[in-house]
Structures are given as C-alpha cells and as structure tokens.
Amino acid sequence: MKPLPPRIDGVLFDLDGTLLDSAPDLAAALDALCGEHGVPPPPYPSVREVVSRGARAVLRRGFPGAGEDAIAALVPRYLDLYAEVLGARTRPFDGIDALLATLEGRGVAWGVVTNKPGFLTAPLLQKLGLAQRASVVVAGDTLAVKKPDPAPVLHACAQIGVEPRRCLFVGDDLRDVEAGRAAGAYTVAAAWGYLDGGDPHTWEADAVARRPTELIGWVGRA
C-alpha cells in the first residue's frame, strides 16, 4: 500500500461490483434472454465474475459460441430485459452504507464513475436512494470516452472541485485502476467486488481493500 494523500477531499466509486452488488439482476436478465433463445442459462458464478466488464461480457457467458456481431445484436434486448428488473435484487455491498455515511459526516464528497449507460445508471441510483446523495455521477455515455480512459475520472473531479491527487478512485476491475492512475488519482482495488476472475494485487493499484469499511480508517487520516 502506497502512502495515502495528506488530505482526501473526494472518493469516486465504480458502480457495478464496487458500490453495488448488481449481479443478481444482470444474471436474471441473461437467464430470461437465454430462455427466449432456447439455450440453457450459464451458472451464476460465471456470470457474476464478469459483470464489471459490461453487457457484452455477460452475454458471452450465455452465448459462448456467438461472434461479435451476434453479441452486439443481442445487447438491446438484453438491456431491455435488465431494465425490467432494474434494482429488484441489487443492493450496496456490505459496509458501503457505513462508508458513505462516514464520508458525508466528514464532508468528503463522493460520486460514481461507471461505464454503465446513463439511462440505467440514473434510475438505479434513484431507486436505491443514492442519486441525491452522490455529488457527481459520470455514466458510460456522459462523455465520448469511458474507462479505462482517464477523462471520466478527471471530469468527475472537476465537477466536485477536487484535485485528482486528493481523490480516491475505487474499482473492482483493472480498467478502473488504469483510468484512476492515468488521471492522477489514488487508486484502490476493491477486492470485495467481481474482479473479472483476476487478482487485484497484480493491477498495480496504490492500495487493495478487502472490504469497504477499511476505507473509513483511511479517510479518517485525511
């Protein structure tokens, strides 16, 4: 673990697999789509681990023999099915509520930087009562680029008036670490997340957190 910034003014989170355990709903939508096509749904654990990689990665678990064009053609229907169950079983990970309450109590701005499209991100945060609490939300289509490009992280920092070097960026995918590092933020790999089957200790993040509540102590040092 690298030394923390002398002062932490903001904390930005990836959404799926970091802030929220959304895999149950995303897997349910895939099961429904598989049913429409008459193919058996894949085991839940195999879907869960790739959720942070987005819709196409999830679809490849259900349709492993499909080419890129076929996967792309399935995306709109999959997202429609997901929108029907949006937030039904999605919940913040254990410890997230305590972490967010601590940040808010200490006046530390927090927000979301996700590759999830805005038409799904906004209602999901609204349904879970987080939309009004987040200081900034940058979705996958807010800008012309998305993670691992650093622009979404830089944009979020600018929106909340925080220098990247005084901001933690927390994510459960290598792309999050790459985006945060390129933006100049202090990167935290969320080992409680989906991880895409990878080892977060190999991502060269500034720190690896086993659970959200670990960050409470870190922010307390700011």
Secondary structure, 3 states (H helix, E strand, C coil): CCCCCCCCCEEEECCECCCEECHHHHHHHHHHHHHHHCCCCCCHHHHHCCHHHCHHHHHHHHCCCCCHHHHHHHHHHHHHHHHHHCCCCCEECCCHHHHHHHHHHCCCEEEEECCCCHHHHHHHHHHCCCCCCCCEEECCCCCCCCCCCCHHHHHHHHHHCCCHHHEEEEECCHHHHHHHHHHCCEEEEECCCCHHHCCHHHCCCCEEECCCCHHHHHHHCC
